[in-house]
Amino acid sequence: MLSRLIILCITGVLTCSFYGRAQKDNTENQLNEALLKGKTPAKKFELILSSAKFYQTTNVALADSLKNVLISTSIVLNDSSRLAALLFKADMESITGDRSSYFSTVLSCQPFINRVNNDNIQVEILKHLANYHILNKETEMAVFYLKRMVRMAKSIDSKQYLAEANLLLSKNHTLNTKMKDSALYYINTALQFARRTPNKILLADCFHQQSLTYKAFGQLDLSAAKDILALQIATEIKNYRQVAIYSLEIGRVQFTIHNVQDAEYYYKQALDESKNVKDDNLYANSLVELANVYFTKKQYNEAIKNCLQAITLFEKLNNREGLGASFNTLGMIYREQKEFNHAGTQFNHALVNYESIGDLQQIAVVYHNVATVFYANKKYENALNYLFRSIDISKTTGANNQLYENYRLISTIYRDLGQTKKALDYLQIYVNYIDSNATEQSLSKIAELNELYRAEQRDRLILSQADSIDKQRQQRQLTATQLENIKLRNTFQIYVIIGFILLIIMAIVIVRNRWIRDKIRQQQRETEMAQTLLRAQMNPHFVFNAMSVIQSYIYENDTKNSAKFLVNFSRLMRLILENSPKDEIPIQLEVEILQKYLETQKMRFENRFEFSINVEGDLEHEKAMIPPMITQPFIENAIEHGQLHTIDGGFIRITFRKKLHMLEIIIEDNGIGRKGAEMNKKSREHKSMAMNITRERIENLNRKYRTEGFLKIEDYNKTLETGTKIVISLPYRVEAI
């Protein structure tokens, strides 16, 4: 029964796909027949326009090719027809990203506004004029046209136009970082009107604009939630161009919070859908975003290939914004490969394109990248010049993330110049931003939203095919009855064969589903464990205590120790945040993290204990890999709860070695020991959490690699029951070549 249901589902999908293609082919046939039969010019124009609007969501390349046909056909017609052709041309230029042509077309529509008596067309003109001024950051003129649009929409009682006007008002106010309340008010109003119309894609667009508004003001979890709602609506109504748009934006939010894996998933979904609807602009944008993913994963050849392909498409479309993004990404790749001359050339190309459309926020990003090239060439004055220019623009546009990047690099430059006071000042600004940044807090919420969306996507597929499944089942029953009446013996043989095949399929499906379910549970456990581990690593008490140490150094005017402490601490925070989401990291990197952590703790406790880290054998040469921060909770226990700072001659030793095809880690300290720590309830709970997390990580690794790793805890001095010895055994893995 289960196998039969699956087969019927597949048949339903194929039927739906065939129906979609048939509808598209039917529209093409109608268009060709109308042109061949020699209907009147007005009738031909109406049919071409209707077909072109249909292709806007199904075949963008074909729709774009029809815009010039509409313009030439409308020349002999009235003002309404000519204007309708111009408005369609403006729509297509907006879709393809050709801003210069779009601006020219919109301005050519303006003289018609008082010559055409059609209220709907007048509203469309006002909408495009308002969008023109929004794109040019001319907010007051945009409001002027949008208020006229609202008045006309009310006069004709159009909920759709009222929704579109309020959506654009929200978009206009989002440009100003001080207008958050107004931007949210207008988009909420737009949603109220959109819900009162049958236009589902308008409702999805309102959710999308709400997402962009939240994103502009740094609320990434709400931004992702709203775009997932928009994506669900677009999927339900089978508007795959909008699916590509919303997937692309969700991917950008994921990439912003360093969730590269999910970002790649959504970018590829956008790439596939934009290819299906032949939208070269969306396809090229997806290529650029995927290039950023490949760049992050150090797959430079793939990243360069994507950028070059995107540049070819953007040049054909005359899309300056897309060209700026492509050249900027290409510059970052060359910079990472130490090809600084090539990198500088690409950044200059990016600046030329962004300056041509006045995109200040992206200009600030490119200025920062140019500064990194000057810094790499030790041209510090030039680097500082571009960084301060980037800061000025970022403050104007409200791009706080870019400010943080600039301050961090400025601190590094002043450090290299030996200007310690300035380096510390800018580093403090950077640290303050890290403390107030809510990106990591949004990570778990967005992960939950992704999982909910994918689950609902599966449920929606089953529900959407329910009717088709019933029809297929009825047809099969009718056919079976007819065959039975014709030839009973042959029917019996067919059922025997089918039953045997279905049993095989059912067995395969059950085994496969069980494997998929176990894999999903494994991934969920690893994700939850990663979040728990990250919270454990980023212990607020440790951060606050570290800040107190810095403060005390500053009060004592101890520049050397404060600088050393800040450098260690900032490097430690960066290493933790960058590597915690990874499954495994090189052992050299783990040693560096532990070194920074122990040096920070040692300075915090005024050098009252000693530590050593020993990597035996050829572990570093063989590039052994290790789960990130698996030892940190036990080292923290040794220092904090083992009270090493109170022990005369306190020490902690960490040893990494290869033993019987396993990686063995030994952590030893001469603190007060487990018996002494048992007196402290808080210490007991913290140790329990650390052990539970580590044991679960080891169990996951054992299941994944079929090994027998373990965690063992015993007293360091068994006679006095003091000190602690931890032995962790993990699968021995080396870096993939």
Secondary structure, DSSP 8 states (H G I E B T S, - for coil): -HHHHHHHHHHHHHHHHHHHHHHHHHHHHHHHHHHHTT--HHHHHHHHHHHHHHHHHH-HHHHHHHHHHHHHHHTTS-HHHHHHHHHHHHHHHHHHT-HHHHHHHHHHHGGGGGT---HHHHHHHHHHHHHHHHHTT-HHHHHHHHHHHHHHHHHTT-HHHHHHHHHHHHHHHHTSTT-HHHHHHHHHHHHHHHTTSS-HHHHHHHHHHHHHHHHHTT-HHHHHHHHHHHHHHHHHTT-HHHHHHHHHHHHHHHHHTT-HHHHHHHHHHHHHHHHHTT-HHHHHHHHHHHHHHHHHTT-HHHHHHHHHHHHHHHHHHT-HHHHHHHHHHHHHHHHHTT-HHHHHHHHHHHHHHHHHHT-HHHHHHHHHHHHHHHHHTT-HHHHHHHHHHHHHHHHHHT-HHHHHHHHHHHHHHHHHTT-HHHHHHHHHHHHHHHHH--HHHHHHHHHHHHHHHHHHHHHHHHHHTHHHHHHHHHHHHHHHHHHHHH-HHHHHHHHHHHHHHHHHHHHHHHHHHHHHHHHHHHHHHHHHHHHHHHHHHS-HHHHHHHHHHHHHHHHTT-HHHHHHHHHHHHHHHHHHHHHTTSS-EEHHHHHHHHHHHHHHHHHHTTT-EEEEEEE-TTTTTTTEEE-TTSSHHHHHIIIIITTGGGSTTEEEEEEEEEETTEEEEEEEE-SSHHHHHTT-HHHHHHHHHHHHHHHHHHHHHHHHHT---EEEEEEEETTTTEEEEEEEEEE-EE---
